[in-house]
Amino acid sequence: MGVISLYQLGVIKHLPDPPLSVFDSDKVDASEEAYALFQTPDGPIGLGSYAATLGLAAMGGRDRAEEHPLIPLALAAKVAFDALQAGKLTVDQITKHRALCSYCLVAAGATFATVPLVLPEARAALRALRSG
């Protein structure tokens, strides 16, 4: 998201892509959709979102599922929302833009990879809430 932000803010003029015709990160990241929320580029919004996720992941302590179960549940909800959004944006690249953003696909892949990582702690938090 940092590289996309630099492009959207005009710091860099071109996003290099893998040499396949299906990739056109410039087209995707300069689209109307990329500026739809508050007329703000979505790269910095994405960075803020990832920062919020990092904050939730860092909160609490080693036993937070038992001591503060709402934190891992909030993290799981945030990650689920992010994964749904990443899926929607990936589909939009294919259907609306007819081009893929390699940077966006890496971000989406990282987002999808976090889903199974948060589930065990979310389950433990649910157990703690039920027993407490």
C-alpha positions, 0 to 999 in steps of 0.5 A: 500500500505504501508504493500505491500511495506514493503513486496516487500522491504523485511522488512516483509516476508509474507502477512497474508491473510483471511483463504480462498484458493482464497487469496495469497497476496504473490503470487500477490505482488511478481509477475513479473507484480508487478515489471514491471514498471522500475523494481520497486515494485508497492507498493511504486509506489502506495504510491506515486500515493496516495500521488499525489491524496492527494495533489490534494485533498488538493490544493486550498481552499473552493471555488476552483471549482470556483476560480481554476477549473482546480484543481478539474478537475485534481483530477477527472481525476487522480481518474478516471485513478486510478479507471481504473488501480485498475479495471485492476489490480483486473481483472489481479489477477483473470485471470493472477495470479489465486489468490487475494491479500486482501490488493490490494482489499482493496486499489481498494475498497478505490479507487473506493469509491473516484470516486463519492466523486470527481464528484460533485466538478468536475461538479461545476468546469465545470460549472465555466469554461463554465460561466467564 
